[in-house]
Amino acid sequence: MKLTLLVCLAGVAAASALPQVQDRHPEYTAETLVDERVDQGDGNFRYLFETTNGIKTEKVGTPGSEGQSNMQGRFSFPLTDGGVAEFSYVADENGYQPSSDLLPPTPPHVFRLLEIAAEQRAAGITFD
């Protein structure tokens, strides 16, 4: 009970400080330029979002072979040095696979570990 009360009080304090932060840092405030959403209700969807401060994202989803949503998309946001961070990704049966010039290269040993994991799955080995 005391923890719940403490969490609620912390939330109220944080919320009351937000307008002050926005007054001192107007760059934290953005308006939505584009907000397009299409969901066909069968696992197929498209989402596009863009704000006045340079944040952009778009995503397309399709039903996956194992009941999950497969997605591919991209997002970008401005960097403090004036550049733009750009990422693209695929998320499917093989997991989340991001791509960007800003990401470090994958170490060679990771590919060997993925091979070992595939061999173990093929042999019926599972881990809890």
Phi and psi in radians as a Rosetta constraint file:
Dihedral C 1 N 2 CA 2 C 2 CIRCULARHARMONIC -1.136 0.35
Dihedral N 2 CA 2 C 2 N 3 CIRCULARHARMONIC -0.651 0.35
Dihedral C 2 N 3 CA 3 C 3 CIRCULARHARMONIC -1.132 0.35
Dihedral N 3 CA 3 C 3 N 4 CIRCULARHARMONIC -0.731 0.35
Dihedral C 3 N 4 CA 4 C 4 CIRCULARHARMONIC -1.065 0.35
Dihedral N 4 CA 4 C 4 N 5 CIRCULARHARMONIC -0.766 0.35
Dihedral C 4 N 5 CA 5 C 5 CIRCULARHARMONIC -1.095 0.35
Dihedral N 5 CA 5 C 5 N 6 CIRCULARHARMONIC -0.731 0.35
Dihedral C 5 N 6 CA 6 C 6 CIRCULARHARMONIC -1.116 0.35
Dihedral N 6 CA 6 C 6 N 7 CIRCULARHARMONIC -0.739 0.35
Dihedral C 6 N 7 CA 7 C 7 CIRCULARHARMONIC -1.114 0.35
Dihedral N 7 CA 7 C 7 N 8 CIRCULARHARMONIC -0.742 0.35
Dihedral C 7 N 8 CA 8 C 8 CIRCULARHARMONIC -1.090 0.35
Dihedral N 8 CA 8 C 8 N 9 CIRCULARHARMONIC -0.759 0.35
Dihedral C 8 N 9 CA 9 C 9 CIRCULARHARMONIC -1.125 0.35
Dihedral N 9 CA 9 C 9 N 10 CIRCULARHARMONIC -0.697 0.35
Dihedral C 9 N 10 CA 10 C 10 CIRCULARHARMONIC -1.115 0.35
Dihedral N 10 CA 10 C 10 N 11 CIRCULARHARMONIC -0.685 0.35
Dihedral C 10 N 11 CA 11 C 11 CIRCULARHARMONIC -1.117 0.35
Dihedral N 11 CA 11 C 11 N 12 CIRCULARHARMONIC -0.741 0.35
Dihedral C 11 N 12 CA 12 C 12 CIRCULARHARMONIC -1.110 0.35
Dihedral N 12 CA 12 C 12 N 13 CIRCULARHARMONIC -0.745 0.35
Dihedral C 12 N 13 CA 13 C 13 CIRCULARHARMONIC -1.105 0.35
Dihedral N 13 CA 13 C 13 N 14 CIRCULARHARMONIC -0.752 0.35
Dihedral C 13 N 14 CA 14 C 14 CIRCULARHARMONIC -1.148 0.35
Dihedral N 14 CA 14 C 14 N 15 CIRCULARHARMONIC -0.739 0.35
Dihedral C 14 N 15 CA 15 C 15 CIRCULARHARMONIC -1.138 0.35
Dihedral N 15 CA 15 C 15 N 16 CIRCULARHARMONIC -0.633 0.35
Dihedral C 15 N 16 CA 16 C 16 CIRCULARHARMONIC -1.252 0.35
Dihedral N 16 CA 16 C 16 N 17 CIRCULARHARMONIC -0.415 0.35
Dihedral C 16 N 17 CA 17 C 17 CIRCULARHARMONIC -1.422 0.35
Dihedral N 17 CA 17 C 17 N 18 CIRCULARHARMONIC -0.333 0.35
Dihedral C 17 N 18 CA 18 C 18 CIRCULARHARMONIC -1.027 0.35
Dihedral N 18 CA 18 C 18 N 19 CIRCULARHARMONIC -0.836 0.35
Dihedral C 18 N 19 CA 19 C 19 CIRCULARHARMONIC -1.042 0.35
Dihedral N 19 CA 19 C 19 N 20 CIRCULARHARMONIC -0.595 0.35
Dihedral C 19 N 20 CA 20 C 20 CIRCULARHARMONIC -1.144 0.35
Dihedral N 20 CA 20 C 20 N 21 CIRCULARHARMONIC -0.709 0.35
Dihedral C 20 N 21 CA 21 C 21 CIRCULARHARMONIC -1.112 0.35
Dihedral N 21 CA 21 C 21 N 22 CIRCULARHARMONIC -0.758 0.35
Dihedral C 21 N 22 CA 22 C 22 CIRCULARHARMONIC -1.148 0.35
Dihedral N 22 CA 22 C 22 N 23 CIRCULARHARMONIC -0.566 0.35
Dihedral C 22 N 23 CA 23 C 23 CIRCULARHARMONIC -1.164 0.35
Dihedral N 23 CA 23 C 23 N 24 CIRCULARHARMONIC -0.703 0.35
Dihedral C 23 N 24 CA 24 C 24 CIRCULARHARMONIC -1.400 0.35
Dihedral N 24 CA 24 C 24 N 25 CIRCULARHARMONIC -0.445 0.35
Dihedral C 24 N 25 CA 25 C 25 CIRCULARHARMONIC -2.282 0.35
Dihedral N 25 CA 25 C 25 N 26 CIRCULARHARMONIC 1.366 0.35
Dihedral C 25 N 26 CA 26 C 26 CIRCULARHARMONIC -1.100 0.35
Dihedral N 26 CA 26 C 26 N 27 CIRCULARHARMONIC -0.332 0.35
Dihedral C 26 N 27 CA 27 C 27 CIRCULARHARMONIC -1.167 0.35
Dihedral N 27 CA 27 C 27 N 28 CIRCULARHARMONIC -0.250 0.35
Dihedral C 27 N 28 CA 28 C 28 CIRCULARHARMONIC -1.430 0.35
Dihedral N 28 CA 28 C 28 N 29 CIRCULARHARMONIC -0.158 0.35
Dihedral C 28 N 29 CA 29 C 29 CIRCULARHARMONIC -1.755 0.35
Dihedral N 29 CA 29 C 29 N 30 CIRCULARHARMONIC 2.274 0.35
Dihedral C 29 N 30 CA 30 C 30 CIRCULARHARMONIC -2.425 0.35
Dihedral N 30 CA 30 C 30 N 31 CIRCULARHARMONIC 2.650 0.35
Dihedral C 30 N 31 CA 31 C 31 CIRCULARHARMONIC -1.888 0.35
Dihedral N 31 CA 31 C 31 N 32 CIRCULARHARMONIC 2.626 0.35
Dihedral C 31 N 32 CA 32 C 32 CIRCULARHARMONIC -1.379 0.35
Dihedral N 32 CA 32 C 32 N 33 CIRCULARHARMONIC 2.193 0.35
Dihedral C 32 N 33 CA 33 C 33 CIRCULARHARMONIC -1.641 0.35
Dihedral N 33 CA 33 C 33 N 34 CIRCULARHARMONIC -0.758 0.35
Dihedral C 33 N 34 CA 34 C 34 CIRCULARHARMONIC -2.337 0.35
Dihedral N 34 CA 34 C 34 N 35 CIRCULARHARMONIC 2.320 0.35
Dihedral C 34 N 35 CA 35 C 35 CIRCULARHARMONIC -2.559 0.35
Dihedral N 35 CA 35 C 35 N 36 CIRCULARHARMONIC 1.580 0.35
Dihedral C 35 N 36 CA 36 C 36 CIRCULARHARMONIC -1.977 0.35
Dihedral N 36 CA 36 C 36 N 37 CIRCULARHARMONIC 2.256 0.35
Dihedral C 36 N 37 CA 37 C 37 CIRCULARHARMONIC -2.377 0.35
Dihedral N 37 CA 37 C 37 N 38 CIRCULARHARMONIC 2.250 0.35
Dihedral C 37 N 38 CA 38 C 38 CIRCULARHARMONIC -2.273 0.35
Dihedral N 38 CA 38 C 38 N 39 CIRCULARHARMONIC 2.136 0.35
Dihedral C 38 N 39 CA 39 C 39 CIRCULARHARMONIC -2.299 0.35
Dihedral N 39 CA 39 C 39 N 40 CIRCULARHARMONIC 2.031 0.35
Dihedral C 39 N 40 CA 40 C 40 CIRCULARHARMONIC -1.451 0.35
Dihedral N 40 CA 40 C 40 N 41 CIRCULARHARMONIC -0.077 0.35
Dihedral C 40 N 41 CA 41 C 41 CIRCULARHARMONIC 1.417 0.35
Dihedral N 41 CA 41 C 41 N 42 CIRCULARHARMONIC -0.017 0.35
Dihedral C 41 N 42 CA 42 C 42 CIRCULARHARMONIC -2.036 0.35
Dihedral N 42 CA 42 C 42 N 43 CIRCULARHARMONIC 0.309 0.35
Dihedral C 42 N 43 CA 43 C 43 CIRCULARHARMONIC 1.735 0.35
Dihedral N 43 CA 43 C 43 N 44 CIRCULARHARMONIC -0.192 0.35
Dihedral C 43 N 44 CA 44 C 44 CIRCULARHARMONIC -1.640 0.35
Dihedral N 44 CA 44 C 44 N 45 CIRCULARHARMONIC 2.245 0.35
Dihedral C 44 N 45 CA 45 C 45 CIRCULARHARMONIC -2.673 0.35
Dihedral N 45 CA 45 C 45 N 46 CIRCULARHARMONIC 2.854 0.35
Dihedral C 45 N 46 CA 46 C 46 CIRCULARHARMONIC -2.484 0.35
Dihedral N 46 CA 46 C 46 N 47 CIRCULARHARMONIC 2.428 0.35
Dihedral C 46 N 47 CA 47 C 47 CIRCULARHARMONIC -2.453 0.35
Dihedral N 47 CA 47 C 47 N 48 CIRCULARHARMONIC 2.293 0.35
Dihedral C 47 N 48 CA 48 C 48 CIRCULARHARMONIC -2.406 0.35
Dihedral N 48 CA 48 C 48 N 49 CIRCULARHARMONIC 2.279 0.35
Dihedral C 48 N 49 CA 49 C 49 CIRCULARHARMONIC -2.514 0.35
Dihedral N 49 CA 49 C 49 N 50 CIRCULARHARMONIC 2.393 0.35
Dihedral C 49 N 50 CA 50 C 50 CIRCULARHARMONIC -2.600 0.35
Dihedral N 50 CA 50 C 50 N 51 CIRCULARHARMONIC 2.454 0.35
Dihedral C 50 N 51 CA 51 C 51 CIRCULARHARMONIC -2.105 0.35
Dihedral N 51 CA 51 C 51 N 52 CIRCULARHARMONIC 2.929 0.35
Dihedral C 51 N 52 CA 52 C 52 CIRCULARHARMONIC -1.213 0.35
Dihedral N 52 CA 52 C 52 N 53 CIRCULARHARMONIC -0.308 0.35
Dihedral C 52 N 53 CA 53 C 53 CIRCULARHARMONIC -1.635 0.35
Dihedral N 53 CA 53 C 53 N 54 CIRCULARHARMONIC 0.246 0.35
Dihedral C 53 N 54 CA 54 C 54 CIRCULARHARMONIC 1.639 0.35
Dihedral N 54 CA 54 C 54 N 55 CIRCULARHARMONIC 0.074 0.35
Dihedral C 54 N 55 CA 55 C 55 CIRCULARHARMONIC -1.431 0.35
Dihedral N 55 CA 55 C 55 N 56 CIRCULARHARMONIC 2.269 0.35
Dihedral C 55 N 56 CA 56 C 56 CIRCULARHARMONIC -2.395 0.35
Dihedral N 56 CA 56 C 56 N 57 CIRCULARHARMONIC 2.502 0.35
Dihedral C 56 N 57 CA 57 C 57 CIRCULARHARMONIC -2.643 0.35
Dihedral N 57 CA 57 C 57 N 58 CIRCULARHARMONIC 2.523 0.35
Dihedral C 57 N 58 CA 58 C 58 CIRCULARHARMONIC -2.532 0.35
Dihedral N 58 CA 58 C 58 N 59 CIRCULARHARMONIC 2.565 0.35
Dihedral C 58 N 59 CA 59 C 59 CIRCULARHARMONIC -2.594 0.35
Dihedral N 59 CA 59 C 59 N 60 CIRCULARHARMONIC 2.461 0.35
Dihedral C 59 N 60 CA 60 C 60 CIRCULARHARMONIC -2.172 0.35
Dihedral N 60 CA 60 C 60 N 61 CIRCULARHARMONIC 2.352 0.35
Dihedral C 60 N 61 CA 61 C 61 CIRCULARHARMONIC -2.178 0.35
Dihedral N 61 CA 61 C 61 N 62 CIRCULARHARMONIC 2.562 0.35
Dihedral C 61 N 62 CA 62 C 62 CIRCULARHARMONIC -2.421 0.35
Dihedral N 62 CA 62 C 62 N 63 CIRCULARHARMONIC 2.727 0.35
Dihedral C 62 N 63 CA 63 C 63 CIRCULARHARMONIC -1.138 0.35
Dihedral N 63 CA 63 C 63 N 64 CIRCULARHARMONIC 2.437 0.35
Dihedral C 63 N 64 CA 64 C 64 CIRCULARHARMONIC -1.639 0.35
Dihedral N 64 CA 64 C 64 N 65 CIRCULARHARMONIC 2.887 0.35
Dihedral C 64 N 65 CA 65 C 65 CIRCULARHARMONIC -1.241 0.35
Dihedral N 65 CA 65 C 65 N 66 CIRCULARHARMONIC -0.298 0.35
Dihedral C 65 N 66 CA 66 C 66 CIRCULARHARMONIC -1.986 0.35
Dihedral N 66 CA 66 C 66 N 67 CIRCULARHARMONIC 0.390 0.35
Dihedral C 66 N 67 CA 67 C 67 CIRCULARHARMONIC 1.584 0.35
Dihedral N 67 CA 67 C 67 N 68 CIRCULARHARMONIC -0.093 0.35
Dihedral C 67 N 68 CA 68 C 68 CIRCULARHARMONIC -1.557 0.35
Dihedral N 68 CA 68 C 68 N 69 CIRCULARHARMONIC 2.981 0.35
Dihedral C 68 N 69 CA 69 C 69 CIRCULARHARMONIC -1.608 0.35
Dihedral N 69 CA 69 C 69 N 70 CIRCULARHARMONIC 2.169 0.35
Dihedral C 69 N 70 CA 70 C 70 CIRCULARHARMONIC -1.536 0.35
Dihedral N 70 CA 70 C 70 N 71 CIRCULARHARMONIC 2.375 0.35
Dihedral C 70 N 71 CA 71 C 71 CIRCULARHARMONIC -2.340 0.35
Dihedral N 71 CA 71 C 71 N 72 CIRCULARHARMONIC 2.600 0.35
Dihedral C 71 N 72 CA 72 C 72 CIRCULARHARMONIC -2.452 0.35
Dihedral N 72 CA 72 C 72 N 73 CIRCULARHARMONIC 2.529 0.35
Dihedral C 72 N 73 CA 73 C 73 CIRCULARHARMONIC -3.016 0.35
Dihedral N 73 CA 73 C 73 N 74 CIRCULARHARMONIC -2.956 0.35
Dihedral C 73 N 74 CA 74 C 74 CIRCULARHARMONIC -2.692 0.35
Dihedral N 74 CA 74 C 74 N 75 CIRCULARHARMONIC 2.749 0.35
Dihedral C 74 N 75 CA 75 C 75 CIRCULARHARMONIC -2.605 0.35
Dihedral N 75 CA 75 C 75 N 76 CIRCULARHARMONIC 2.726 0.35
Dihedral C 75 N 76 CA 76 C 76 CIRCULARHARMONIC -2.607 0.35
Dihedral N 76 CA 76 C 76 N 77 CIRCULARHARMONIC 2.721 0.35
Dihedral C 76 N 77 CA 77 C 77 CIRCULARHARMONIC -2.714 0.35
Dihedral N 77 CA 77 C 77 N 78 CIRCULARHARMONIC 2.669 0.35
Dihedral C 77 N 78 CA 78 C 78 CIRCULARHARMONIC -1.268 0.35
Dihedral N 78 CA 78 C 78 N 79 CIRCULARHARMONIC 2.533 0.35
Dihedral C 78 N 79 CA 79 C 79 CIRCULARHARMONIC -1.729 0.35
Dihedral N 79 CA 79 C 79 N 80 CIRCULARHARMONIC 2.791 0.35
Dihedral C 79 N 80 CA 80 C 80 CIRCULARHARMONIC -1.153 0.35
Dihedral N 80 CA 80 C 80 N 81 CIRCULARHARMONIC -0.385 0.35
Dihedral C 80 N 81 CA 81 C 81 CIRCULARHARMONIC -1.485 0.35
Dihedral N 81 CA 81 C 81 N 82 CIRCULARHARMONIC 0.057 0.35
Dihedral C 81 N 82 CA 82 C 82 CIRCULARHARMONIC 1.711 0.35
Dihedral N 82 CA 82 C 82 N 83 CIRCULARHARMONIC -0.212 0.35
Dihedral C 82 N 83 CA 83 C 83 CIRCULARHARMONIC -1.393 0.35
Dihedral N 83 CA 83 C 83 N 84 CIRCULARHARMONIC -3.086 0.35
Dihedral C 83 N 84 CA 84 C 84 CIRCULARHARMONIC -2.248 0.35
Dihedral N 84 CA 84 C 84 N 85 CIRCULARHARMONIC 2.279 0.35
Dihedral C 84 N 85 CA 85 C 85 CIRCULARHARMONIC -1.517 0.35
Dihedral N 85 CA 85 C 85 N 86 CIRCULARHARMONIC 2.179 0.35
Dihedral C 85 N 86 CA 86 C 86 CIRCULARHARMONIC -2.159 0.35
Dihedral N 86 CA 86 C 86 N 87 CIRCULARHARMONIC 2.307 0.35
Dihedral C 86 N 87 CA 87 C 87 CIRCULARHARMONIC -2.334 0.35
Dihedral N 87 CA 87 C 87 N 88 CIRCULARHARMONIC 2.544 0.35
Dihedral C 87 N 88 CA 88 C 88 CIRCULARHARMONIC -2.220 0.35
Dihedral N 88 CA 88 C 88 N 89 CIRCULARHARMONIC 2.822 0.35
Dihedral C 88 N 89 CA 89 C 89 CIRCULARHARMONIC -2.774 0.35
Dihedral N 89 CA 89 C 89 N 90 CIRCULARHARMONIC 2.796 0.35
Dihedral C 89 N 90 CA 90 C 90 CIRCULARHARMONIC -2.255 0.35
Dihedral N 90 CA 90 C 90 N 91 CIRCULARHARMONIC 2.384 0.35
Dihedral C 90 N 91 CA 91 C 91 CIRCULARHARMONIC -2.280 0.35
Dihedral N 91 CA 91 C 91 N 92 CIRCULARHARMONIC 1.990 0.35
Dihedral C 91 N 92 CA 92 C 92 CIRCULARHARMONIC -2.635 0.35
Dihedral N 92 CA 92 C 92 N 93 CIRCULARHARMONIC -2.693 0.35
Dihedral C 92 N 93 CA 93 C 93 CIRCULARHARMONIC -0.983 0.35
Dihedral N 93 CA 93 C 93 N 94 CIRCULARHARMONIC -0.415 0.35
Dihedral C 93 N 94 CA 94 C 94 CIRCULARHARMONIC -1.660 0.35
Dihedral N 94 CA 94 C 94 N 95 CIRCULARHARMONIC 0.171 0.35
Dihedral C 94 N 95 CA 95 C 95 CIRCULARHARMONIC 1.629 0.35
Dihedral N 95 CA 95 C 95 N 96 CIRCULARHARMONIC -2.940 0.35
Dihedral C 95 N 96 CA 96 C 96 CIRCULARHARMONIC -1.553 0.35
Dihedral N 96 CA 96 C 96 N 97 CIRCULARHARMONIC 2.175 0.35
Dihedral C 96 N 97 CA 97 C 97 CIRCULARHARMONIC -2.207 0.35
Dihedral N 97 CA 97 C 97 N 98 CIRCULARHARMONIC 1.589 0.35
Dihedral C 97 N 98 CA 98 C 98 CIRCULARHARMONIC -1.424 0.35
Dihedral N 98 CA 98 C 98 N 99 CIRCULARHARMONIC 2.781 0.35
Dihedral C 98 N 99 CA 99 C 99 CIRCULARHARMONIC -2.527 0.35
Dihedral N 99 CA 99 C 99 N 100 CIRCULARHARMONIC 2.304 0.35
Dihedral C 99 N 100 CA 100 C 100 CIRCULARHARMONIC -2.955 0.35
Dihedral N 100 CA 100 C 100 N 101 CIRCULARHARMONIC 2.604 0.35
Dihedral C 100 N 101 CA 101 C 101 CIRCULARHARMONIC -1.157 0.35
Dihedral N 101 CA 101 C 101 N 102 CIRCULARHARMONIC -0.306 0.35
Dihedral C 101 N 102 CA 102 C 102 CIRCULARHARMONIC -1.455 0.35
Dihedral N 102 CA 102 C 102 N 103 CIRCULARHARMONIC -0.249 0.35
Dihedral C 102 N 103 CA 103 C 103 CIRCULARHARMONIC -1.498 0.35
Dihedral N 103 CA 103 C 103 N 104 CIRCULARHARMONIC 2.476 0.35
Dihedral C 103 N 104 CA 104 C 104 CIRCULARHARMONIC -1.221 0.35
Dihedral N 104 CA 104 C 104 N 105 CIRCULARHARMONIC 2.733 0.35
Dihedral C 104 N 105 CA 105 C 105 CIRCULARHARMONIC -1.159 0.35
Dihedral N 105 CA 105 C 105 N 106 CIRCULARHARMONIC 2.661 0.35
Dihedral C 105 N 106 CA 106 C 106 CIRCULARHARMONIC -1.274 0.35
Dihedral N 106 CA 106 C 106 N 107 CIRCULARHARMONIC 2.239 0.35
Dihedral C 106 N 107 CA 107 C 107 CIRCULARHARMONIC -1.100 0.35
Dihedral N 107 CA 107 C 107 N 108 CIRCULARHARMONIC 2.505 0.35
Dihedral C 107 N 108 CA 108 C 108 CIRCULARHARMONIC -0.977 0.35
Dihedral N 108 CA 108 C 108 N 109 CIRCULARHARMONIC -0.597 0.35
Dihedral C 108 N 109 CA 109 C 109 CIRCULARHARMONIC -1.143 0.35
Dihedral N 109 CA 109 C 109 N 110 CIRCULARHARMONIC -0.392 0.35
Dihedral C 109 N 110 CA 110 C 110 CIRCULARHARMONIC -1.130 0.35
Dihedral N 110 CA 110 C 110 N 111 CIRCULARHARMONIC -0.673 0.35
Dihedral C 110 N 111 CA 111 C 111 CIRCULARHARMONIC -1.125 0.35
Dihedral N 111 CA 111 C 111 N 112 CIRCULARHARMONIC -0.661 0.35
Dihedral C 111 N 112 CA 112 C 112 CIRCULARHARMONIC -1.163 0.35
Dihedral N 112 CA 112 C 112 N 113 CIRCULARHARMONIC -0.686 0.35
Dihedral C 112 N 113 CA 113 C 113 CIRCULARHARMONIC -1.114 0.35
Dihedral N 113 CA 113 C 113 N 114 CIRCULARHARMONIC -0.655 0.35
Dihedral C 113 N 114 CA 114 C 114 CIRCULARHARMONIC -1.152 0.35
Dihedral N 114 CA 114 C 114 N 115 CIRCULARHARMONIC -0.660 0.35
Dihedral C 114 N 115 CA 115 C 115 CIRCULARHARMONIC -1.090 0.35
Dihedral N 115 CA 115 C 115 N 116 CIRCULARHARMONIC -0.782 0.35
Dihedral C 115 N 116 CA 116 C 116 CIRCULARHARMONIC -1.075 0.35
Dihedral N 116 CA 116 C 116 N 117 CIRCULARHARMONIC -0.753 0.35
Dihedral C 116 N 117 CA 117 C 117 CIRCULARHARMONIC -1.079 0.35
Dihedral N 117 CA 117 C 117 N 118 CIRCULARHARMONIC -0.724 0.35
Dihedral C 117 N 118 CA 118 C 118 CIRCULARHARMONIC -1.131 0.35
Dihedral N 118 CA 118 C 118 N 119 CIRCULARHARMONIC -0.708 0.35
Dihedral C 118 N 119 CA 119 C 119 CIRCULARHARMONIC -1.088 0.35
Dihedral N 119 CA 119 C 119 N 120 CIRCULARHARMONIC -0.729 0.35
Dihedral C 119 N 120 CA 120 C 120 CIRCULARHARMONIC -1.158 0.35
Dihedral N 120 CA 120 C 120 N 121 CIRCULARHARMONIC -0.730 0.35
Dihedral C 120 N 121 CA 121 C 121 CIRCULARHARMONIC -1.084 0.35
Dihedral N 121 CA 121 C 121 N 122 CIRCULARHARMONIC -0.754 0.35
Dihedral C 121 N 122 CA 122 C 122 CIRCULARHARMONIC -1.095 0.35
Dihedral N 122 CA 122 C 122 N 123 CIRCULARHARMONIC -0.535 0.35
Dihedral C 122 N 123 CA 123 C 123 CIRCULARHARMONIC -1.486 0.35
Dihedral N 123 CA 123 C 123 N 124 CIRCULARHARMONIC 0.013 0.35
Dihedral C 123 N 124 CA 124 C 124 CIRCULARHARMONIC 1.477 0.35
Dihedral N 124 CA 124 C 124 N 125 CIRCULARHARMONIC 0.175 0.35
Dihedral C 124 N 125 CA 125 C 125 CIRCULARHARMONIC -1.384 0.35
Dihedral N 125 CA 125 C 125 N 126 CIRCULARHARMONIC 2.270 0.35
Dihedral C 125 N 126 CA 126 C 126 CIRCULARHARMONIC -2.253 0.35
Dihedral N 126 CA 126 C 126 N 127 CIRCULARHARMONIC 2.705 0.35
Dihedral C 126 N 127 CA 127 C 127 CIRCULARHARMONIC -2.175 0.35
Dihedral N 127 CA 127 C 127 N 128 CIRCULARHARMONIC 2.452 0.35
